[in-house]
Amino acid sequence: MDNLLFDSCGIEVSAKTLLVRRSQGENTLPTQTFANTPAGHRKVIRFLKPQGRPVRICMESTGTYGLDLALALGGIAGLELTVANPRAVRRFAQALQVRGKTDRLDVEVLQEFARRMPQQRWLAPSQACLQLRALARRLEDLAQQRTIEKNRLHALSVTNSTPAILLRQLKLTVQRLEQDSQEILGEALRLIEQEANLKSRYQLLLTITGVGKLSAVQILAELAVLGEERTARQWVAFAGLDPKPCQSGSSVDRKACLSKAGCAHLRRALYMPALVAASHDPQVRNFYNHLLQRGKLPLQALCAIMRKLLHAIHAMIRTAQPFDSKRLFAPHLHADTKPHSPEPAANNIPPSPPEISALSSP
């Protein structure tokens, strides 16, 4: 596309400041610094006011620091905002042979990214979806903290040398974390009850074997912020459950593995439902055993179930139909598999979620 058809802009976001660099026609304006506050956001909007051409804006996905700015820019006519994956921006900078790493260099790279690369316009989620995601991620944090404190309490309880005050405080800490979790879960459920769209999706998720209230909230919260136009394959890529082949010429041909370049929160939310479904749903159990017989590792089989569950959720929401494992796991393909219950200890299924970290969390 002819660069004169649009202006380009890069925004480097930090906790307190915003660096903004934009072009105007064939000229590039000096980089401006604004405060990362509501007043600063209004100044950014005035600075980016279109001059007869739309302005393509690129900023990285930086979590909460850039969220309010993205929400402010997303509703302005003439401003086309893209929230780019930091990995894509980093690879783009490497292609430009940018060797340094400073805020000034970063904002120049972001502006070039907006000018040269195909853009996908960012669509702002609803306020209810953003609030639900914040609540669900806090539930995840509390669960991790509770596990750490329980393990610490168990370790200190096995010796008589531990002061009684430590045991008492650890027990109180665990109780407080449990109370906080229940309070936040209740708030999330009240929020879902108030939104008809979220409520219908939540009720559909509860029909899946292995999905309870907590898992349904966490899965729904991560998927609710995605646009309804996304396909099932895009959901899988968003979760980082898409395969990453590695093949080059005749000397490199490695086994495909998961990309993990997506939302780790969604992967963790899907893990326990997949584990429970593999133990209690006959169709899923047959599919799991079928993969083991083909030489897959237990964790690989569980990841395959997570991927299929994500496809099922997409179809359930699109058709408003409850979960049916017979339609998803093709029982006729696995009818010859000898059924057995994949208990974690007996069949080497990992008893806790794997440590899979995402390079970016949209």
SULKAFEN-V517591 format. One record per residue. N is the residue number from 1. RES is the residue in three letters. OMEGA is omega as a letter, one per 20 degrees, with the letter a starting at -180 (none if undefined). D_LAST is the distance of its C-alpha to the last C-alpha in whole Angstrom. Layout:
n;res;omega;d_last
N;RES;OMEGA;D_LAST
N;RES;OMEGA;D_LAST
This chain:
n;res;omega;d_last
1;MET;r;28
2;ASP;a;30
3;ASN;r;28
4;LEU;r;31
5;LEU;r;29
6;PHE;r;26
7;ASP;r;25
8;SER;a;22
9;CYS;r;21
10;GLY;r;18
11;ILE;r;17
12;GLU;a;17
13;VAL;r;15
14;SER;a;17
15;ALA;a;18
16;LYS;a;21
17;THR;r;21
18;LEU;r;20
19;LEU;a;21
20;VAL;r;22
21;ARG;a;23
22;ARG;r;24
23;SER;r;27
24;GLN;a;30
25;GLY;r;31
26;GLU;a;32
27;ASN;r;32
28;THR;a;29
29;LEU;r;30
30;PRO;r;30
31;THR;a;27
32;GLN;r;26
33;THR;r;25
34;PHE;r;24
35;ALA;r;23
36;ASN;a;20
37;THR;r;22
38;PRO;r;22
39;ALA;r;25
40;GLY;r;24
41;HIS;r;21
42;ARG;r;24
43;LYS;r;26
44;VAL;a;23
45;ILE;r;23
46;ARG;r;27
47;PHE;a;27
48;LEU;a;24
49;LYS;a;27
50;PRO;r;27
51;GLN;a;31
52;GLY;r;32
53;ARG;r;29
54;PRO;r;25
55;VAL;r;23
56;ARG;a;20
57;ILE;r;17
58;CYS;r;14
59;MET;a;12
60;GLU;r;10
61;SER;a;6
62;THR;r;8
63;GLY;a;8
64;THR;a;11
65;TYR;a;13
66;GLY;a;12
67;LEU;a;11
68;ASP;r;15
69;LEU;r;15
70;ALA;r;13
71;LEU;r;14
72;ALA;a;18
73;LEU;a;17
74;GLY;a;16
75;GLY;a;19
76;ILE;r;22
77;ALA;r;24
78;GLY;r;24
79;LEU;a;21
80;GLU;a;18
81;LEU;r;15
82;THR;r;12
83;VAL;a;9
84;ALA;r;9
85;ASN;a;8
86;PRO;r;10
87;ARG;r;12
88;ALA;r;13
89;VAL;r;14
90;ARG;r;16
91;ARG;r;17
92;PHE;r;18
93;ALA;r;20
94;GLN;r;22
95;ALA;r;23
96;LEU;a;24
97;GLN;r;26
98;VAL;a;25
99;ARG;a;26
100;GLY;r;25
101;LYS;r;22
102;THR;r;23
103;ASP;r;21
104;ARG;r;24
105;LEU;a;23
106;ASP;a;19
107;VAL;r;20
108;GLU;r;22
109;VAL;a;20
110;LEU;r;17
111;GLN;r;20
112;GLU;r;21
113;PHE;r;18
114;ALA;a;18
115;ARG;a;22
116;ARG;a;22
117;MET;r;19
118;PRO;a;18
119;GLN;r;16
120;GLN;a;14
121;ARG;a;14
122;TRP;r;11
123;LEU;a;12
124;ALA;r;12
125;PRO;r;12
126;SER;r;15
127;GLN;r;16
128;ALA;r;17
129;CYS;r;14
130;LEU;r;12
131;GLN;r;15
132;LEU;r;15
133;ARG;r;11
134;ALA;r;13
135;LEU;a;16
136;ALA;r;15
137;ARG;r;13
138;ARG;r;16
139;LEU;r;18
140;GLU;r;16
141;ASP;a;17
142;LEU;r;21
143;ALA;r;21
144;GLN;r;21
145;GLN;a;23
146;ARG;r;26
147;THR;r;26
148;ILE;a;26
149;GLU;r;29
150;LYS;r;31
151;ASN;r;31
152;ARG;r;32
153;LEU;r;35
154;HIS;a;36
155;ALA;a;37
156;LEU;a;39
157;SER;a;41
158;VAL;r;42
159;THR;r;44
160;ASN;a;47
161;SER;a;46
162;THR;r;43
163;PRO;a;44
164;ALA;a;44
165;ILE;r;42
166;LEU;r;39
167;LEU;a;39
168;ARG;r;40
169;GLN;r;37
170;LEU;r;34
171;LYS;r;36
172;LEU;r;35
173;THR;r;31
174;VAL;r;31
175;GLN;r;32
176;ARG;r;30
177;LEU;r;27
178;GLU;r;28
179;GLN;r;29
180;ASP;r;26
181;SER;r;24
182;GLN;r;26
183;GLU;a;26
184;ILE;r;22
185;LEU;r;22
186;GLY;r;25
187;GLU;r;23
188;ALA;r;20
189;LEU;r;23
190;ARG;r;25
191;LEU;r;22
192;ILE;a;21
193;GLU;a;25
194;GLN;a;25
195;GLU;a;23
196;ALA;a;24
197;ASN;r;21
198;LEU;a;20
199;LYS;a;23
200;SER;r;24
201;ARG;r;21
202;TYR;r;21
203;GLN;r;25
204;LEU;a;24
205;LEU;a;22
206;LEU;r;25
207;THR;a;27
208;ILE;r;25
209;THR;r;27
210;GLY;a;26
211;VAL;r;23
212;GLY;a;24
213;LYS;a;23
214;LEU;r;21
215;SER;r;19
216;ALA;r;19
217;VAL;a;18
218;GLN;r;15
219;ILE;a;14
220;LEU;a;15
221;ALA;a;12
222;GLU;a;9
223;LEU;a;11
224;ALA;a;12
225;VAL;r;9
226;LEU;r;9
227;GLY;a;12
228;GLU;a;16
229;GLU;a;17
230;ARG;r;14
231;THR;r;16
232;ALA;r;17
233;ARG;r;16
234;GLN;r;13
235;TRP;a;12
236;VAL;r;13
237;ALA;r;11
238;PHE;r;8
239;ALA;a;10
240;GLY;a;11
241;LEU;r;15
242;ASP;a;16
243;PRO;r;19
244;LYS;r;19
245;PRO;r;23
246;CYS;a;25
247;GLN;r;28
248;SER;r;30
249;GLY;a;34
250;SER;a;36
251;SER;a;35
252;VAL;r;32
253;ASP;a;31
254;ARG;r;29
255;LYS;r;27
256;ALA;r;24
257;CYS;r;21
258;LEU;r;18
259;SER;a;15
260;LYS;a;13
261;ALA;a;10
262;GLY;a;7
263;CYS;r;6
264;ALA;r;10
265;HIS;a;10
266;LEU;r;11
267;ARG;r;13
268;ARG;r;15
269;ALA;a;15
270;LEU;a;17
271;TYR;a;19
272;MET;r;22
273;PRO;r;22
274;ALA;r;23
275;LEU;a;25
276;VAL;r;27
277;ALA;r;27
278;ALA;a;29
279;SER;a;31
280;HIS;r;32
281;ASP;a;32
282;PRO;a;34
283;GLN;r;33
284;VAL;r;29
285;ARG;r;32
286;ASN;r;34
287;PHE;r;31
288;TYR;r;30
289;ASN;r;34
290;HIS;r;34
291;LEU;r;31
292;LEU;r;33
293;GLN;r;36
294;ARG;r;34
295;GLY;r;34
296;LYS;r;30
297;LEU;a;29
298;PRO;a;28
299;LEU;r;25
300;GLN;r;24
301;ALA;r;26
302;LEU;r;23
303;CYS;r;20
304;ALA;r;22
305;ILE;r;23
306;MET;r;19
307;ARG;a;18
308;LYS;r;21
309;LEU;r;20
310;LEU;r;17
311;HIS;a;19
312;ALA;a;22
313;ILE;r;19
314;HIS;r;18
315;ALA;r;22
316;MET;a;23
317;ILE;a;21
318;ARG;a;22
319;THR;a;26
320;ALA;r;26
321;GLN;r;28
322;PRO;a;28
323;PHE;r;27
324;ASP;a;30
325;SER;r;29
326;LYS;r;32
327;ARG;a;31
328;LEU;a;28
329;PHE;r;29
330;ALA;a;32
331;PRO;a;35
332;HIS;r;38
333;LEU;a;36
334;HIS;a;36
335;ALA;a;39
336;ASP;a;41
337;THR;r;39
338;LYS;a;41
339;PRO;r;39
340;HIS;a;38
341;SER;a;36
342;PRO;r;33
343;GLU;a;34
344;PRO;a;32
345;ALA;a;35
346;ALA;a;37
347;ASN;r;34
348;ASN;r;32
349;ILE;r;29
350;PRO;a;27
351;PRO;a;27
352;SER;a;24
353;PRO;r;20
354;PRO;r;20
355;GLU;r;18
356;ILE;a;15
357;SER;r;13
358;ALA;r;10
359;LEU;r;10
360;SER;r;6
361;SER;a;4
362;PRO;none;0
